[in-house]
Amino acid sequence: MLAMMSISAKSPRLFLVPSLRSFSRLLAPFRLLVLGLLVLTAGCASDKEEYVEKPVEELYNDAFKLLNDESYTKAAKAFDEVERQHPYSSWATRAQLMSAYSYYQGNQFDDALVGLDRYIQLHPSNKDVGYAYYLKALCYYEQIADVGRDQATTAQALHALNDVVNRFPNTKYARDAKLKIDLANDHLAGKEMDVGRSYERSKNYLAAIGRYRRVVDDFQTTSHVPEALERLAECYTALGMHDEARKVTAVLGYNYQSSEWYKSGYTLLQPAEEPSRKSFWGDFLTW
């Protein structure tokens, strides 16, 4: 009778125990997942550079060798390692500047500027801070673009070069910065002339006059001034402003009488007869 009884609703639930082979098949996907994670972890561990502490002199010399071998990016990172392992060493301060220099040599100017700004902020009274300012100016100067392009970097270079001259007036850095300031100004003046010519070709004479006047007023020491004066005379003549044209030509003749631009300006105004020097310079003196 007992054998004939069925399991009631209140009887304990029965669980079938799988065979060993079935259990193995059940765990197979999990074993693959664990194996994959182990391989991935091992790969990441092998990619991570091993940290090896070295004497500061050895680290610095290794970095300097990379710099001499023109491996500039590697050299910069090696100089950074000097500071990382020996942050309170005097070599660390030097390595900061050398790291920026390495980036500069590799034409990685943005990285160099970041390093130089950090160096200047951390070591404002260091004996080499003048060089840091100079190298910062060079990072901008080296990026000066053709006059046909935007000249924002030229303006930044000019500002940084003037900063060198004002902060370190009696140094070799200031002397070289002054030469580069002249070149940067000439470049900016060239940009103004390029835009002015474009306006003049399209007969937008007032806009062209604004550009040429800026060259004459703001870039007086550049090589573009004679042409700017002659083109001012052209624009004034085109607008029927003959008195203004004669005045700028008088200035052109007074300062650049041997220039081809003066000859062109004079021909533009009076091709048949040269005015008396008295009346001509009188216009200049009253301008």
Stockholm file with secondary structure:
# STOCKHOLM 1.0

chainA/1-287         MLAMMSISAKSPRLFLVPSLRSFSRLLAPFRLLVLGLLVLTAGCASDKEEYVEKPVEELYNDAFKLLNDESYTKAAKAFDEVERQHPYSSWATRAQLMSAYSYYQGNQFDDALVGLDRYIQLHPSNKDVGYAYYLKALCYYEQIADVGRDQATTAQALHALNDVVNRFPNTKYARDAKLKIDLANDHLAGKEMDVGRSYERSKNYLAAIGRYRRVVDDFQTTSHVPEALERLAECYTALGMHDEARKVTAVLGYNYQSSEWYKSGYTLLQPAEEPSRKSFWGDFLTW
#=GR chainA/1-287 SS CGGGCCCCTTSCCCCCCCCHHHHHHHHHHHHHHHHHHHHHHHHHHHHSCCCCCCCHHHHHHHHHHHHHTTCHHHHHHHHHHHHHHCTTSHHHHHHHHHHHHHHHHTTCHHHHHHHHHHHHHHCTTCTTHHHHHHHHHHHHHTTCCCTTSCCHHHHHHHHHHHHHHHHSTTSHHHHHHHHHHHHHHHHHHHHHHHHHHHHHHTTCHHHHHHHHHHHHHHCTTSTTHHHHHHHHHHHHHHTTCHHHHHHHHHHHHHHCTTSHHHHHHHHHHCSSCCCCHHHHHHHHHTC
#=GC SS_cons         CGGGCCCCTTSCCCCCCCCHHHHHHHHHHHHHHHHHHHHHHHHHHHHSCCCCCCCHHHHHHHHHHHHHTTCHHHHHHHHHHHHHHCTTSHHHHHHHHHHHHHHHHTTCHHHHHHHHHHHHHHCTTCTTHHHHHHHHHHHHHTTCCCTTSCCHHHHHHHHHHHHHHHHSTTSHHHHHHHHHHHHHHHHHHHHHHHHHHHHHHTTCHHHHHHHHHHHHHHCTTSTTHHHHHHHHHHHHHHTTCHHHHHHHHHHHHHHCTTSHHHHHHHHHHCSSCCCCHHHHHHHHHTC
//
